[in-house]
Amino acid sequence: MADTAKLEDWIARVALGDRVAFSRLYDATSAKLFGVCLRILNNRASAEDALQESFMKVWRNADRYRSNGMSPMTWLITIARNTAIDRLRRRRAAGSDDVIEHVADSAPTPEANAVARSEAERIVACLRELDDTRAAAVRGAYLEGLSYAELADKLSVPLNTVRTWLRRSLIALQACMQR
């Protein structure tokens, strides 16, 4: 994985239409972003489509990235996560149950399994440090694709409470993952 400065440089160059920088950004980040999409969509073909759509958004919106304390990976993961969640919601709304989704091989490669297992262990350990309710909110929002309103209903708390819990929980998780 490239360092933050390198990622920021590539994003800045992508904003100027630099295809080489875009290729380098893709090579450096696509595996992690694919994992985000795959975890949400639970379908390899849909995750590949979401990843491609995410990078199209990065190409079109790179000029909107601002280095304001948010890491470039956080920005990229947010794009991939939101793209995957949008696809998941569209699929649920349409009641899609395509035969192709059942035929496509959704099994991750051995390499992807090893990386995912290692990251999952770290994330699970960090989630254990959170209060049970806040950990459930994080799982609901970021793994199940639930909206803030759906989480507020599920947890029987006000909408702003859910937002606050998620923001504070993500800060705590970020600190934990950097240890």
C-alpha positions in Angstrom: 0.0 0.0 0.0 1.3 3.4 -0.9 1.8 6.0 1.7 -0.6 8.9 2.3 1.6 11.5 0.5 1.8 9.3 -2.6 -1.9 8.7 -2.6 -2.6 12.4 -2.3 -0.3 13.2 -5.1 -1.9 10.6 -7.4 -5.4 12.0 -6.6 -4.2 15.5 -7.3 -2.8 14.3 -10.7 -6.0 12.4 -11.5 -7.9 15.6 -10.9 -5.8 17.0 -13.8 -6.6 14.0 -16.0 -3.3 12.1 -15.5 -4.0 8.5 -16.7 -0.7 7.2 -15.4 -1.5 8.5 -11.9 -5.0 7.0 -12.1 -3.5 3.6 -13.0 -1.0 3.8 -10.1 -3.8 4.8 -7.7 -5.9 1.9 -9.0 -3.0 -0.6 -8.6 -2.3 0.6 -5.0 -5.9 0.7 -3.7 -8.1 -1.6 -5.8 -7.6 -4.7 -3.7 -8.7 -3.0 -0.5 -11.6 -1.2 -2.1 -12.7 -4.5 -3.8 -12.8 -6.1 -0.3 -15.1 -3.3 0.9 -17.5 -3.8 -2.0 -17.4 -7.6 -1.7 -18.2 -7.5 2.0 -21.2 -5.3 1.5 -22.6 -6.9 -1.7 -21.6 -10.5 -0.9 -21.3 -11.2 -4.7 -18.1 -11.1 -6.6 -19.5 -9.9 -9.9 -21.5 -7.1 -8.2 -18.5 -6.1 -6.2 -16.4 -5.9 -9.4 -19.0 -3.7 -11.0 -19.2 -1.5 -7.8 -15.4 -1.2 -7.8 -15.4 -0.1 -11.5 -18.2 2.4 -10.8 -16.2 3.7 -7.7 -13.1 4.3 -9.8 -15.2 6.1 -12.4 -16.4 8.4 -9.6 -12.8 8.9 -8.4 -11.8 9.9 -12.0 -14.7 12.3 -12.3 -14.5 13.8 -8.8 -10.8 13.7 -7.9 -10.8 17.5 -7.9 -13.2 17.4 -4.9 -10.7 15.6 -2.7 -9.2 18.0 -0.2 -6.5 17.1 2.2 -8.2 18.2 5.4 -7.1 15.7 7.8 -9.1 12.9 6.2 -6.8 10.3 4.7 -7.0 9.6 1.0 -7.8 6.0 1.8 -10.8 7.1 4.0 -12.0 9.2 1.0 -11.6 6.2 -1.4 -13.2 3.7 1.0 -16.2 6.1 1.5 -16.7 6.3 -2.3 -16.5 2.5 -2.6 -18.7 1.9 0.4 -21.4 4.3 -0.7 -21.4 2.9 -4.2 -21.7 -0.7 -3.0 -24.5 0.3 -0.6 -26.4 2.2 -3.4 -26.2 -1.0 -5.5 -27.4 -3.1 -2.6 -30.3 -0.8 -2.0 -31.2 -0.8 -5.7 -31.0 -4.6 -5.8 -33.3 -4.8 -2.7 -35.8 -2.3 -4.1 -36.0 -4.1 -7.4 -36.3 -7.5 -5.7 -33.5 -8.7 -7.9 -32.8 -12.3 -7.6 -31.0 -12.9 -10.9 -29.9 -16.4 -11.8 -26.5 -14.9 -12.8 -25.9 -13.8 -9.3 -26.3 -17.4 -8.2 -24.1 -18.9 -11.0 -21.2 -16.5 -10.7 -18.3 -17.7 -8.5 -18.4 -15.4 -5.5 -15.6 -17.3 -3.6 -12.7 -15.1 -2.8 -9.2 -16.2 -3.9 -6.8 -17.7 -1.4 -4.8 -14.5 -1.3 -7.9 -12.4 -0.7 -9.0 -14.8 2.1 -5.6 -14.4 3.8 -5.7 -10.6 3.6 -9.4 -10.5 4.6 -8.8 -12.8 7.6 -5.9 -10.7 8.9 -7.8 -7.5 8.5 -11.0 -9.0 10.0 -9.2 -10.2 13.1 -7.9 -6.6 13.7 -11.3 -5.1 13.1 -13.0 -7.6 15.3 -10.5 -6.9 18.1 -11.1 -3.1 17.7 -14.9 -3.6 17.6 -14.7 -5.5 20.9 -13.3 -2.3 22.5 -16.5 -0.5 21.7 -19.7 -0.5 23.8 -22.0 -3.4 22.5 -24.7 -0.9 21.2 -22.2 1.2 19.4 -20.5 -1.8 17.9 -23.9 -3.0 16.7 -24.5 0.5 15.1 -21.2 0.3 13.3 -22.0 -3.3 12.0 -25.4 -2.2 10.9 -24.2 0.9 9.0 -21.0 -0.4 7.5 -21.6 -4.1 7.1 -25.3 -4.4 6.6 -25.8 -1.2 4.7 -28.5 0.1 7.0 -29.3 3.8 6.8 -29.0 6.1 9.8 -32.9 6.2 10.1 -33.1 2.4 9.9 -30.4 2.1 12.7 -32.3 4.7 14.8 -35.4 2.6 14.5 -33.6 -0.7 15.1 -31.8 0.6 18.2 -34.7 2.8 19.5 -32.6 5.9 19.7 -32.8 9.4 18.1 -31.3 9.8 14.6 -28.7 12.3 15.9 -27.6 9.9 18.6 -26.9 7.3 15.9 -24.8 9.8 13.9 -22.9 10.8 17.0 -22.2 7.1 18.0 -21.0 6.3 14.5 -18.7 9.3 14.2 -17.2 8.7 17.6 -17.0 4.9 17.0 -15.2 5.4 13.7 -12.7 7.7 15.4 -12.1 5.1 18.1 -11.8 2.3 15.4 -9.4 4.4 13.4 -7.2 5.0 16.4 -7.3 1.3 17.3 -6.4 0.2 13.8 -3.4 2.5 13.7 -1.9 1.0 16.9 
